Amino acid sequence: MKKILLMIVVLGLAAAPALAGTSLSFSTIPGTGSSWTLAGTGASWSLTFNPGTMEVDGSNPSPDAVFTDLVDLPQFTLSNLVDNGVTIMGDLTTAGNLTISTDAASVALGAAGANALTASIAQGTILHIGKGYIAYSQPKDDLNVGLNAAGTGYSAVIDGLVAGDLTASLDLTFSGTSERDLYAMISGAIKSGGQDAAVGTIDGNISVIPAPGAVVLGSIGISFVGWLRRRRTL
């Protein structure tokens, strides 16, 4: 029995590193002003990001070459807007890609501006719009990695994200902050059919979501370690 329990522990602990995951965070570059524009007429709205205004500001593992690299997001279209009286929810779709490009020359990729990662973005993710914020935070497999620099030795974080896309899922989240009351702006435009726009800054994250099996095994392993210690068998 002990051998079986120990085997489960080993499996759980082997899966545990996946729970930590590889990730990076990004935000508006200080001094660049706004990173996005939310504009539309009536119930038709789009979210456009300004190129060269977002950078990687943290990562796991860290430090890493990807720090301060530039992050660009494509234009999104909002649809199926629902006003619940406090916030507005809608589907967010795009035909473009998320890209990460180097901010400086490197041995692995050459001159600054080289592509480090390109990923397509899943369709139909829900966007929440409130008084002074927008939030794209539905946990799901948001990114599908295409062209990338994995294996070049440029970035352990990029390599980890690419590996995570093959074995698990990549989640993209971001929140935008604006001085405008975005809820009032859009709800008013929907009612009047008018046109309006707002700008703001951003904070975002890309992370590896462990496969469900890894989460289960990790949890089982941790639980049995505690049980065995209480039995004084470890």
C-alpha positions as CSV (number, residue, x, y, z in Angstrom):
1,M,0.0,0.0,0.0
2,K,2.8,2.4,0.9
3,K,4.5,1.8,-2.5
4,I,1.2,2.7,-4.2
5,L,0.9,5.9,-2.1
6,L,4.5,6.9,-2.7
7,M,4.0,6.4,-6.5
8,I,1.0,8.7,-6.4
9,V,3.1,11.2,-4.4
10,V,5.8,11.1,-7.0
11,L,3.3,11.6,-9.8
12,G,1.8,14.5,-8.0
13,L,5.0,16.2,-7.3
14,A,6.2,15.7,-10.8
15,A,3.1,17.6,-12.0
16,A,3.5,20.3,-9.3
17,P,6.0,22.5,-11.3
18,A,3.4,22.9,-14.0
19,L,1.1,24.6,-11.5
20,A,3.6,27.4,-11.1
21,G,3.7,27.9,-14.9
22,T,5.5,30.3,-17.1
23,S,4.1,33.8,-17.4
24,L,4.8,37.4,-18.3
25,S,3.1,40.6,-17.5
26,F,2.9,43.7,-19.6
27,S,1.7,47.3,-19.2
28,T,1.6,50.8,-20.8
29,I,5.2,52.2,-21.2
30,P,5.6,55.2,-18.9
31,G,5.4,58.4,-20.8
32,T,3.6,57.1,-23.8
33,G,0.2,58.2,-22.7
34,S,-2.6,55.8,-23.7
35,S,-2.3,52.3,-25.1
36,W,-5.8,51.8,-26.4
37,T,-8.9,53.5,-27.9
38,L,-12.4,52.4,-27.4
39,A,-14.6,54.0,-30.1
40,G,-17.9,53.4,-31.7
41,T,-21.4,54.4,-32.7
42,G,-24.6,53.1,-31.2
43,A,-24.0,49.4,-30.5
44,S,-21.0,49.0,-32.8
45,W,-17.7,49.4,-31.0
46,S,-14.0,48.5,-31.6
47,L,-11.0,48.4,-29.3
48,T,-7.8,49.5,-31.0
49,F,-4.3,49.2,-29.4
50,N,-1.6,51.7,-30.2
51,P,1.6,50.0,-31.5
52,G,4.8,50.5,-29.5
53,T,3.0,51.6,-26.2
54,M,3.1,48.3,-24.2
55,E,6.1,46.5,-22.8
56,V,6.9,43.4,-20.7
57,D,7.3,44.5,-17.1
58,G,7.7,41.2,-15.3
59,S,8.0,37.4,-15.9
60,N,8.3,34.0,-14.4
61,P,11.1,32.9,-14.5
62,S,12.9,36.1,-13.9
63,P,15.1,37.8,-14.8
64,D,14.7,37.1,-18.5
65,A,15.6,38.6,-21.9
66,V,11.9,39.3,-22.6
67,F,11.8,42.1,-20.0
68,T,11.0,45.4,-21.7
69,D,10.3,43.8,-25.0
70,L,7.3,45.3,-26.9
71,V,3.9,43.7,-26.8
72,D,1.3,44.6,-29.5
73,L,-2.3,43.6,-29.6
74,P,-4.6,43.7,-32.7
75,Q,-7.9,45.6,-33.1
76,F,-10.9,43.9,-31.5
77,T,-14.5,44.1,-32.5
78,L,-17.2,44.2,-29.8
79,S,-20.5,42.5,-30.4
80,N,-23.6,41.1,-28.6
81,L,-23.5,43.9,-26.0
82,V,-25.6,43.4,-23.0
83,D,-26.3,46.2,-20.5
84,N,-27.1,44.8,-17.0
85,G,-27.5,48.3,-15.4
86,V,-24.0,48.3,-13.8
87,T,-21.7,46.9,-16.4
88,I,-21.8,46.1,-20.1
89,M,-20.7,42.6,-21.3
90,G,-20.0,41.6,-24.9
91,D,-18.1,39.3,-27.2
92,L,-14.6,40.3,-28.2
93,T,-13.3,39.0,-31.6
94,T,-10.3,39.7,-33.8
95,A,-8.6,38.4,-36.9
96,G,-5.2,39.7,-35.8
97,N,-2.3,38.4,-33.7
98,L,-0.6,39.2,-30.5
99,T,3.1,39.8,-31.1
100,I,6.2,40.3,-28.9
101,S,9.2,41.9,-30.5
102,T,12.6,42.6,-29.1
103,D,13.5,46.0,-27.7
104,A,17.2,45.6,-28.3
105,A,19.7,43.7,-30.4
106,S,20.5,40.1,-29.4
107,V,22.8,37.4,-30.5
108,A,19.9,34.9,-30.9
109,L,17.5,37.2,-32.9
110,G,19.6,40.0,-34.3
111,A,18.6,43.6,-34.5
112,A,16.0,45.2,-32.3
113,G,12.4,44.8,-33.4
114,A,12.9,41.1,-34.3
115,N,9.9,38.9,-33.8
116,A,10.1,36.8,-30.5
117,L,6.5,35.5,-30.4
118,T,3.4,35.5,-32.6
119,A,0.1,34.0,-31.4
120,S,-3.4,34.1,-32.8
121,I,-6.2,35.0,-30.4
122,A,-9.3,32.8,-29.7
123,Q,-12.7,34.2,-30.7
124,G,-15.7,35.1,-28.6
125,T,-14.0,35.9,-25.2
126,I,-16.2,38.1,-23.0
127,L,-15.2,41.7,-22.3
128,H,-16.6,43.5,-19.2
129,I,-17.0,47.3,-19.3
130,G,-17.5,49.3,-16.1
131,K,-17.3,52.8,-14.9
132,G,-13.7,53.4,-15.6
133,Y,-12.4,50.1,-16.8
134,I,-12.5,47.3,-19.3
135,A,-11.6,43.7,-18.4
136,Y,-10.7,40.7,-20.6
137,S,-10.3,38.0,-18.1
138,Q,-12.2,34.8,-18.9
139,P,-9.9,31.9,-18.1
140,K,-9.5,29.8,-21.3
141,D,-7.1,28.8,-24.0
142,D,-6.8,32.3,-25.5
143,L,-3.6,32.0,-27.5
144,N,-2.3,29.7,-30.2
145,V,1.4,30.1,-30.9
146,G,2.5,30.4,-34.5
147,L,5.9,31.9,-35.5
148,N,8.2,32.2,-32.6
149,A,11.8,32.2,-31.5
150,A,11.6,29.1,-29.3
151,G,14.8,27.0,-29.2
152,T,17.0,29.9,-30.2
153,G,18.2,30.5,-26.6
154,Y,16.8,34.0,-26.6
155,S,14.3,33.7,-23.8
156,A,13.4,31.0,-21.3
157,V,10.0,32.7,-20.9
158,I,9.2,32.6,-24.6
159,D,10.3,28.9,-24.8
160,G,8.1,28.1,-21.7
161,L,5.1,29.7,-23.3
162,V,5.6,27.8,-26.6
163,A,6.0,24.5,-24.6
164,G,2.9,25.4,-22.6
165,D,0.8,25.9,-25.7
166,L,1.8,22.4,-26.8
167,T,1.0,20.6,-23.6
168,A,-1.5,22.9,-21.8
169,S,-3.2,26.2,-22.5
170,L,-2.1,29.9,-22.8
171,D,-4.4,32.4,-21.0
172,L,-4.4,36.1,-22.0
173,T,-5.9,38.6,-19.6
174,F,-5.8,42.4,-19.6
175,S,-7.5,45.3,-17.9
176,G,-7.7,48.8,-19.1
177,T,-8.1,52.0,-17.0
178,S,-9.7,55.2,-18.3
179,E,-10.6,58.5,-16.9
180,R,-13.9,58.3,-18.7
181,D,-17.0,56.5,-17.4
182,L,-17.0,53.8,-20.0
183,Y,-20.2,52.3,-18.9
184,A,-22.1,55.6,-19.2
185,M,-20.4,56.3,-22.5
186,I,-21.4,53.1,-24.2
187,S,-24.9,52.8,-22.6
188,G,-25.6,56.4,-23.6
189,A,-24.5,55.8,-27.2
190,I,-26.5,52.6,-27.5
191,K,-29.6,54.5,-26.4
192,S,-29.0,57.6,-28.6
193,G,-27.2,56.0,-31.5
194,G,-24.5,58.6,-31.0
195,Q,-20.7,58.4,-31.5
196,D,-18.1,58.5,-28.8
197,A,-14.5,57.4,-27.9
198,A,-12.2,57.0,-24.9
199,V,-8.6,56.1,-24.3
200,G,-6.7,54.5,-21.4
201,T,-3.7,52.5,-20.1
202,I,-3.4,48.8,-19.7
203,D,-2.1,46.0,-17.5
204,G,-2.0,42.4,-18.9
205,N,-0.7,38.9,-18.4
206,I,0.0,35.8,-20.4
207,S,0.3,32.6,-18.5
208,V,0.4,28.8,-18.9
209,I,-2.7,27.1,-17.5
210,P,-1.9,23.5,-16.4
211,A,-3.8,20.7,-18.0
212,P,-6.6,19.5,-15.7
213,G,-4.8,16.2,-15.1
214,A,-1.7,18.0,-13.8
215,V,-3.8,20.0,-11.4
216,V,-5.5,16.8,-10.1
217,L,-2.3,14.9,-9.7
218,G,-0.5,17.8,-8.1
219,S,-3.4,18.1,-5.6
220,I,-3.4,14.4,-4.9
221,G,0.4,14.4,-4.4
222,I,0.4,17.3,-2.0
223,S,-2.5,15.8,0.0
224,F,-0.8,12.4,0.4
225,V,2.5,13.9,1.4
226,G,0.7,15.6,4.3
227,W,-1.1,12.3,5.2
228,L,2.1,10.3,5.1
229,R,3.8,12.8,7.3
230,R,1.0,12.6,9.9
231,R,1.5,8.8,9.8
232,R,5.2,9.4,10.2
233,T,6.1,7.3,7.2
234,L,8.0,10.1,5.5
